[in-house]
């Protein structure tokens, strides 16, 4: 029994250090406005230990799949400053000091939503090569040659190390003539949710408008439609975000525009996180028996949970009046098809996934 107990504790210890519920990770993807086009300044290079980049591109002498202090380039090697830079800074400013925020950014300028579609990307890349449209292939190669697979890879790492809190998306300029673009945006999101085993009710996607004063601001009806098609889709307004007039087009935001836009992404996400917080316990304290002989341990058993969100991995339950330790038990949950370790100590219930994630 002692040996079994020690083995179980070893499993629990490994699980507790494998994933940090206070590490909030966001998966970002899209085209040039998501990769960022604003000039990098010295202040942009100043890092904060609470804002991290989960490196998705092979460059800057940093290893793909590892976490580093966030600084541009956040996406591929030629990315500048954009939405995710200002998003992350705003998030750590508003969230408690115990929370870290990381972003994995997979974005390439000028590319269709089809590049991110697992069923269309191969033919899309081949067609581009056939036409000689290859200037961006070097960035695709930095992402391993397949941006959809790279997002999935980053998502799997994110689930092991922290908690995926949502997707950040900005794309559409390249598809201004695509009538079914909103449906294709939804398909990519649905595919990622399914492949990563995420709960769509707990995993929002934030979809930003195109620059209203730019050449394609008229396409924002389609952007709104895409956000409305996804039950947990949220439209981020770009109204009042200045666009940069360049030689051949006006599509990108100015630095001020990126800052306002990125902070709006953060404000919406903070609003969503607030709504996701568990409702306060309104039960009366005297509703729990204080006489240990009358305490019913079944009343303090938490409900089984299938949620992937482990930001509150262990909840306190009413303390029993007697000191009680129950040996760990390993069991297989047929509904979740997952192995769990469960034990009770001093009136607290602990349930751990053997795969490395704490559960309620």
N, C-alpha and C positions, 0 to 999 in steps of 0.2 A: 504493500500500500504506500509506504514512504517513497519507494523508488518511483512508483507511478505518479505520485504527487510532485516529485522533483522534476520528472520529465514534463509534466503538464506545465509547471511553472516556467520551465525553459522555453516551451512553446509560447507561453503568454509573454514572456520577456522579449522574445524575438518579434512578436507581433507588435508590441507596444513601441518598439524603436523603428519598425519598418515603415510606419506611416505617421505623419504629423497632421492631426486634424486642424491645426491652426495654420497650415500652409494652403492657401487658397490659390488655385491654378486656373488660368483662363487660356483657352485655345483660340487663337486669332488667325483669320485667313481672309484672302481677298486679293485685290490688285494694288496699284501704285499708292492710292491714298491710305491703304492699310499698311503698306511697307514703310511709308513716310517719305515726304519730299522736302521738308523744311531743312534749311541749313543747320548743321550741328554747331552748337556754341560750347564754350568751356563749361558753362553751368549744366549743360546736358550730360557732360561726362562725369559730373559729381554723383557718386553712388550713395545708396542708402541700404543698409543690411536687411531692411524689411521689404525691399523691392528687388525682385530677381527676374532674370531671363532664363527660361528653360531652353537651352540652345537647340534650335531646330535646323540650323544651316551649318555646313562644314566650312568654317572660316574663323579668322581672328585668333588662331592658335587655341581655340576652345573646343572641347569634345562635345559632339552631338549627344544630347540626352542628359547632359549635366547642368546643374544650376550655377549661375554666376550673378554677381551684382549687376543689375540692369543698367545698361548704357548703350547708346547707338553704336553700331547698327543692331537693331533688335531682330530683324528678319534676315534677308540674304546680305551678302557682303557690301552691296552698294545702297542698302537702306539708309535713310537719314532719320529725321525726327518726325513723328506722326502721332496718330491716335493712341497707340498703346503706351507711348512714353508718358503722355499726360494723363492717361487713364490710371496707370499704376501709381503715379505720384499722388493723384487725388485720392485713390483708394487707401493708401497707407496713412495719409493725412487724417482721414475721417475714421478709420477703423481703430480698434483698441491696439495698444502697443504689442500685445501678445500675438497679433495676426501678421503673417507675412503674405505677400502677394507676388505671384509669378505669372509670367506670360510666355507662351510659346507662339511665335509669330511665323506663319507660313504664307507669305504673300509675294506675288510677282506682278509687276506692272503690265498693263495692256492685255491681260489674258481673260478669256471667257470662263464662265462658271463650269463649262465642260472640262476644263483642266482639273477641277476638283471633284469631278464625277467619276467614281470608280469604274463605271461601265462605258464611259465615253473618252476618258483621258488618253488612252493609248492611240486611238485613231486621231484625236485632236493634235497630239504631238507629231504624229507621222504626217498629217496634212500640212502642218506648219513647216516641217522640214522639206516637204515636197515643193512648197512655195518659196523656199529660201528665207522664210521668216524665222531666223534662228538666233537673233541677238540676245534673247532671253534664256536660251537653253543652258548657258553657263550657270544661271541662278537655279534653274531646275535641277541641274546636277548637284548643286550645293545641298539641295533638299533630297538627295538620293535618287533623283530621276522620276519620282512619283509623289506629288504633293499630298494626295489623299492618303497614301500609305504612311507618309511622314507625320501627318496629323494624327493618325491612329497610333503610330509608335509613340509620339509624344503623350497622347492620351493614356496609354497603358502605363507609361512611366509616372505620369501625374497621379494616377489612381494608386500606385504603389507608394508614392512619396507623400502625397497630400490628398486634397479633395478637389475634384473638378467642379468649379462653381458655375461655369457657363462658357458660351462661345461669343467671340467678338467678330463681326463680319462687316466688310465694306467692299462692294464690287458691283459692277453693273454698267460702267461706262463702255466696256468692250462689247456689251450685248444690247446696245440700245435699239437694235432692230429685231431682237428675239422676243416674239410675242409670248412664249411660254416660259420666260425667264423666272417668274415667281415660283412656278411649279418645280423648276429645276433647282432653285435655291432650297426649297423644302426637301427635295429628294436627297440632296447632299447632307443636309442636317439630319434627316431621318436615318440615312445610312450610317452616319457617324454615331448617332445615339444607339443604334442597334449593335454595331460592331464593338463599341466600347462598353456595352451593357449598362448604359446610364438610364436613370429615371427621367423621362422628358418633363415630368411635372416639377422636377427639382433642378433641371438643367436648361436655363433660358438661352436664347440666342438674341443678341442685340444687333439690330440691322440699321446702319446709318444711311441717311439720305445722301444723294449726290449734291454737289455744290449748287444751291438754288440760283446763284447768279452766274453759274458757269454755262457752258454750251449745252449740257445735258440735264439741266435742272428740271426740264419738263418731264423727265422720266421718273420723277418721284412718286407719281401715282402707282407705278409698277413696284417701286420699293415698298410703299405702304401695303400694296396687295401681298407682297411676299411676307411681310411681317404678320399680316392678318391671317395668312394661310396656315401659319404655324401656331398651334395653341399657346405655346410659351414663347412666341416671338414678340419682340418689343421694338418699335420704331424710335430711332434717335433723330431728332430734328437737327437739321443743319441751317435753319433760318438764322441769319445774323452772323454766320461764319464766313468771313471774307474769302473769296476765291482769287487765285493768283493768275493774272493775265500774262500768258507766255506767248512766244512768237507765233506758234501755229494753233494754239487752243487755250481755252480756259477751263481746266478740269480739276486742278489741284487746289488745295486750300493754302492760304498763307500760314505763317507760323502762329499768328494770333487765332486764325481760324481753326487750326489743329488743336490749339490749347482749349478753346471753348468747346469744340466738338468732343475731344477726348474726355474732358471733365463732365460733359453731359452723359457720355457712356457710363462713367463712374457713378454719377448721381442716380442714374436709372438702376444700376446694379446695387447700389447701397439701398435704394428703396425696395428692391426685390429681396435682398438679404434680410431687411427689417421685417418684411411680411413672412419670411420663412422661419423666423424665430418662434419657438414653442410658446403657446399661450401660458401666462402665469398660472401657477397652481392656486386655485381659489377655494380649495377644500379646507374645511375647518381643522385646526390642529387637534382638537379634542375628538375628532372622528376616529383616531387611531387609539386602540386600547392601550392603556398604560400598565395594565396588569399583565406581566409576562405569562401568567398561566392562561390568560384569555386571548393572547395574541395569535391571530391566524396568519401563518406565514404565506398562505396562498394569496392573501390580499396585497402583498407587496411584490408579487411577481410581475415584472413588466411584460407588456404584450410583445409578441414576436414581431420583428421588424424586417422588411425587405428593402429598406431605404439604403441607397449607396452613399448618402450624405453622413459623414462621420464627424461633423463639426462638434457634436455633443455626444461623444462616443460612449460615455458612462454617465448615467443620471443617478443622482442620489435618491434613495427610497427611504421611507420612515425607518429609523433605527429601532431595532428590537431591544428589549430591556435586558436581555441576557446575551452574553458573549457566545457567538455561534460561528463555527467554521465547518464548512462542508467541503469534502474532498472534491477536486475537479473531476468532471465527467466529460468524456468525449462522446459526441453523438453526431449522427448524420441527419441533416434536415432534408427530407425528400422533396419538399416544395421548392427550396432554393438550390438543391443539388450541391450542398456545401457542407463541409465538416466544421463543427463548432466545438469549442471547449467552454464548459459552464461550471461556475461554482458560486457559493454564497459565503460571505464573511461579514460578521457583525451586522447582519440585516441588509447588506448590499448585494445586489445581484450583478454578476459579471458574465458577459457572453462575448467570446472572441471567435472570429473566423480563423481557422488554421492557416488560411491563405495569407494572413498577415494584416487583416483589418479588424479593428475593434467594432463591436456592434452593441446595441442596447441589450 
